[in-house]
């Protein structure tokens, strides 16, 4: 099978990771895959780093000249690569792929890994219900929206949450112990970690506020140390330091620590006693959650995006609800509770079809059905 993964994203976010990772899995399994994106962007550079063939085109252009260049480039790409499947991970230029599909005979797939729900309207309904041979949603909320609002037929609608590299992200407590020593954590400390970019949507500030509340709720919560596994982005390390001081948690390096950029996040994850995903929105694809869960680390989370598909409500809290967050932190002080949740997390990955191997198999099954659908449509 020959596939084009269209990943016209300007940064390496979860959508880009999903598309590039899928292309890499397909290529390793013997299915020739190409990543098409925007020149000079992290997704294209990451694909090249992984040894994948790439093509850069102005997919997001809205100028007449840019659109002409894009159409010519797409035509040339399809003629030369002759794909069986084109999978669009963004909506820009999707209509152009739809118009090209009948002439070139490939199956068209739309994967939606964006937290924003698609709008209705004739064009969107035509694109998703008629032009696309398959629509993949990365969480059940998006699947329901496609079904109820856009009326995508059930035989064309699929949910694939993604997958995690369990060869890389797995329990390694020896590596974790070394990381704990490096950051000065003691055996008595209970280390809570948040993995993600330091942007407002990730809820780092709210986590600091919740930790201060937890310390007032239970004397034992004074054992909790908060490790932010991230580096300066929309917010900086100084911002986190200021929030900690405002909440009476002192300067960085004590109760709250920021790692900065780390080369091996899998080792730092193993230093945690429990993880927290405090996102206020986003998480249509929860890469960090999968990595923490696969490492056998218990995870508490907000209910945003895909998280209700990964964790039961008893381990979650509403986005931004710092009181509920604090209550979950206090629960996590109990070692038996953490052990039970850790097993839930591991089972969800290994028994719930969330390994990279499962991701590949599920995607290939959809592609196979999409190809048959495209052939039936062409024949009719």
C-alpha positions in Angstrom: 0.0 0.0 0.0 1.3 3.5 -0.9 0.1 6.4 1.2 0.5 10.1 1.4 0.2 11.7 4.8 -0.7 15.3 4.4 0.6 17.1 7.5 0.5 20.8 6.6 1.0 22.0 10.2 3.3 24.8 11.1 4.6 23.3 14.3 5.1 19.8 15.8 1.9 19.5 17.7 -0.1 16.4 18.4 -1.7 16.4 15.0 1.7 16.5 13.3 3.0 13.8 15.6 0.0 11.6 14.8 0.5 11.9 11.0 4.3 11.6 10.9 4.3 8.7 13.4 1.7 6.9 11.3 3.8 7.4 8.2 6.9 6.0 10.0 4.9 3.0 11.2 3.6 2.3 7.7 7.0 2.7 6.2 8.6 0.2 8.7 5.9 -2.3 7.9 6.7 -2.2 4.2 4.0 0.3 3.0 5.7 3.1 1.1 4.7 6.4 2.7 5.4 10.0 1.9 4.8 13.0 4.2 3.5 16.2 2.4 3.7 19.4 4.3 5.0 23.0 4.4 8.6 23.7 3.7 10.8 24.5 6.6 8.3 23.3 9.2 9.0 20.9 12.1 6.7 18.1 10.8 8.5 17.9 7.4 12.0 18.1 9.1 11.0 15.4 11.6 9.8 13.2 8.7 13.1 13.7 6.9 15.0 12.9 10.2 13.1 9.6 10.3 14.1 8.8 6.7 10.7 9.4 5.2 10.3 10.9 1.7 8.8 14.3 1.8 7.2 16.9 -0.5 6.7 20.5 0.5 3.9 22.5 -1.1 2.1 25.7 -0.2 -1.0 23.9 1.2 -2.1 26.9 3.3 -1.8 29.5 0.5 -4.8 31.6 -0.4 -3.2 33.7 -3.1 -4.0 33.0 -6.8 -0.3 32.3 -7.5 0.1 30.1 -4.5 -3.0 28.1 -5.3 -1.8 27.6 -8.9 1.6 26.3 -7.6 -0.2 24.1 -5.2 -2.5 22.5 -7.7 0.4 21.8 -10.1 2.5 20.4 -7.3 -0.3 18.1 -6.1 -0.9 16.8 -9.7 2.8 16.1 -10.1 3.0 14.4 -6.7 0.0 12.1 -7.4 1.2 11.2 -10.9 4.7 10.4 -9.7 3.9 8.7 -6.4 0.6 7.0 -7.5 -0.9 6.7 -4.0 -3.5 4.2 -2.9 -4.5 6.4 -0.1 -4.2 10.1 0.7 -4.8 10.9 4.3 -5.4 14.6 5.2 -4.6 15.5 8.8 -5.6 19.2 8.2 -8.5 20.8 6.4 -6.6 23.2 4.2 -6.5 21.9 0.6 -8.8 19.0 1.5 -11.3 20.2 -1.1 -8.6 20.1 -3.7 -7.7 16.5 -2.9 -11.4 15.7 -3.1 -11.6 17.2 -6.6 -8.5 15.3 -7.7 -9.7 12.0 -6.3 -12.0 10.9 -9.0 -9.5 11.6 -11.8 -6.6 9.8 -10.1 -8.5 6.9 -8.3 -6.9 7.1 -4.9 -8.9 6.6 -1.7 -9.3 9.9 0.3 -9.2 9.8 4.1 -9.7 12.7 6.5 -8.2 12.4 10.0 -9.5 15.0 12.5 -7.1 15.5 15.4 -8.1 19.1 16.1 -10.1 20.0 19.3 -12.3 22.4 17.3 -15.5 20.8 16.1 -16.0 21.1 12.3 -18.8 23.3 11.2 -21.9 22.1 9.3 -23.0 23.4 5.9 -23.3 21.8 2.5 -19.6 21.9 1.6 -18.4 20.2 4.8 -21.2 17.6 4.6 -20.2 16.8 1.0 -16.5 16.6 1.9 -17.0 14.2 4.8 -20.1 12.2 3.7 -19.4 11.9 0.0 -15.9 12.9 -1.1 -14.0 11.1 1.8 -14.0 7.4 1.7 -13.2 7.3 5.4 -13.3 9.8 8.3 -11.1 9.1 11.3 -11.6 10.9 14.6 -9.0 10.8 17.3 -11.5 10.8 20.2 -15.1 9.8 20.8 -16.4 13.4 21.2 -15.3 14.2 17.6 -16.8 10.9 16.4 -20.2 11.8 17.9 -20.0 15.3 16.3 -19.3 13.8 12.9 -22.2 11.4 13.3 -24.8 13.7 14.8 -24.0 17.1 13.3 -22.6 16.2 9.8 -24.3 12.8 9.5 -21.3 11.0 8.3 -22.4 7.4 7.5 -21.4 4.9 10.2 -19.6 2.7 7.6 -17.2 5.6 6.8 -16.6 6.8 10.4 -13.9 5.5 12.6 -12.2 6.3 15.9 -8.5 5.8 16.3 -6.9 7.3 19.4 -3.3 6.9 18.2 -0.6 4.8 19.9 2.5 4.9 22.0 6.0 3.4 21.5 6.1 0.9 24.3 9.7 0.0 23.5 10.6 3.5 24.5 8.0 4.3 27.1 7.9 1.6 29.7 8.6 1.1 33.4 12.2 1.7 34.2 12.5 2.5 37.9 16.3 2.4 37.9 16.4 5.3 35.4 13.7 7.0 37.4 15.7 6.7 40.7 18.7 8.3 39.0 16.5 11.2 37.8 15.1 11.7 41.3 18.6 11.9 42.8 19.5 14.4 40.1 16.7 16.7 41.1 17.2 16.2 44.8 14.0 14.3 45.6 14.0 12.1 48.7 12.4 8.8 49.2 9.7 10.5 51.3 8.8 12.9 48.5 5.8 12.1 46.3 6.7 13.5 42.9 3.8 14.7 40.7 4.7 15.5 37.1 3.1 17.4 34.2 4.6 16.7 30.8 3.9 19.2 28.1 4.7 22.5 26.5 4.4 25.5 28.9 1.3 27.1 27.4 -1.8 28.4 29.1 -3.9 25.5 27.7 -1.8 23.0 29.7 -3.1 24.2 33.1 0.3 24.6 34.8 -0.8 27.7 36.7 -4.0 25.9 37.9 -2.0 22.9 39.0 0.1 25.2 41.2 -3.0 26.6 42.7 -4.5 23.2 43.3 -1.3 22.0 45.0 -1.5 24.9 47.4 -5.1 23.9 48.2 -4.1 20.2 48.6 -1.5 21.2 51.2 -4.2 22.9 53.3 -6.5 19.9 53.0 -4.0 17.3 54.2 -0.7 17.6 56.2 0.5 14.6 54.1 0.2 16.7 51.0 3.3 18.6 52.1 5.2 15.6 50.7 4.1 16.4 47.2 6.7 17.9 44.8 5.6 19.2 41.5 7.9 18.6 38.5 7.1 20.5 35.3 8.6 18.5 32.5 8.8 21.3 29.9 10.6 24.4 28.7 9.8 28.0 28.0 7.1 28.6 25.5 4.0 30.8 25.9 4.9 30.9 29.6 8.4 30.9 31.0 10.2 29.3 34.0 10.0 32.7 35.7 6.2 32.7 35.3 6.0 29.3 37.1 8.3 30.6 39.8 6.1 33.6 40.3 3.0 31.4 40.6 4.7 29.2 43.2 5.7 32.2 45.3 2.2 33.7 45.1 0.7 30.4 46.4 3.2 30.2 49.2 5.2 27.3 47.7 8.5 29.1 47.7 11.1 29.4 45.0 11.7 26.9 42.2 13.8 23.9 43.1 12.0 23.2 46.3 8.3 22.3 46.1 8.0 23.2 42.4 10.7 22.4 39.8 10.9 23.0 36.0 13.2 20.6 34.1 13.8 22.7 31.0 14.3 20.8 27.7 15.2 17.1 28.4 16.7 14.7 25.9 15.0 11.5 27.4 11.5 12.3 28.7 11.0 8.6 29.2 13.5 8.6 32.0 12.0 11.7 33.7 8.5 10.1 33.5 9.9 7.1 35.5 10.9 9.4 38.3 7.2 10.3 39.0 5.0 8.8 41.7 2.0 10.0 39.7 1.3 12.2 36.6 -1.2 14.9 36.1 -2.7 16.2 32.9 -4.4 19.5 33.8 -5.2 20.8 30.3 -7.9 23.4 30.1 -8.7 22.4 26.4 -7.0 20.7 23.5 -5.9 17.1 24.0 -7.8 15.8 21.0 -4.7 13.6 20.8 -3.1 13.0 24.2 0.5 12.1 23.4 1.8 12.9 26.9 -1.0 10.9 28.6 -0.2 7.8 26.6 3.5 8.1 27.3 2.9 8.4 31.1 0.4 5.5 31.2 2.6 3.2 29.1 5.4 3.8 31.7 3.2 2.4 34.4 2.8 5.8 36.1 -0.7 6.5 37.6 -2.3 9.5 35.9 -5.0 11.9 37.0 -6.5 14.2 34.4 -8.9 16.8 33.4 -11.8 15.6 31.2 -10.8 17.5 28.1 -10.5 16.0 24.6 -9.7 12.4 24.4 -9.2 11.9 28.2 -12.6 10.4 28.9 -11.7 7.7 26.4 -8.5 6.9 28.4 -9.5 7.2 32.1 -12.7 6.6 34.1 -14.4 9.6 35.7 -13.2 8.7 39.2 -9.6 9.6 38.2 -10.5 12.9 36.5 -11.7 16.4 37.2 -13.3 19.2 35.2 -10.9 21.5 33.4 -9.8 24.4 35.6 -11.5 23.0 38.7 -8.6 23.5 41.2 -10.7 22.2 44.1 -11.3 18.8 42.4 -7.7 18.7 41.3 -6.6 19.1 44.9 -8.9 16.3 46.0 -7.4 14.0 43.4 -3.9 15.0 44.6 -4.9 14.1 48.1 -6.2 10.7 46.9 -2.9 10.1 45.2 -1.1 10.3 48.5 -2.4 6.7 49.2 0.1 4.2 47.8 -2.5 1.5 47.3 -4.7 3.9 45.3 -1.7 4.9 43.1 -0.9 1.2 42.5 -4.4 0.4 41.5 -4.5 3.4 39.1 -1.1 2.4 37.7 -2.5 -1.0 36.7 -5.5 0.7 35.1 -3.2 2.8 33.0 -1.0 -0.1 31.9 -4.1 -2.2 31.0 -5.5 0.6 29.0 -2.4 0.7 26.9 -1.7 -2.9 26.4 -5.2 -4.4 26.5 -7.0 -1.4 25.1 -5.2 -1.3 21.7 -3.0 1.8 22.3 0.4 0.5 21.3 2.0 1.6 18.0 1.3 -1.8 16.6 -2.4 -1.4 17.3 -2.3 2.1 15.8 -0.8 0.7 12.6 -3.3 -2.2 12.4 -6.3 -0.1 13.0 -5.2 2.4 10.4 -4.5 -0.3 7.8 -7.9 -1.7 8.3 -9.5 1.7 7.6 -7.3 2.2 4.6 -8.3 -1.2 3.2 -12.0 -0.4 3.6 -11.5 3.1 2.1 -9.8 1.6 -1.0 -12.7 -0.7 -1.5 -15.1 2.2 -1.1 -13.2 4.3 -3.6 -13.3 1.4 -6.1 -17.0 0.9 -5.7 -17.6 4.7 -6.2 -15.4 4.7 -9.3 -17.2 1.7 -10.8 -20.6 3.3 -10.3 
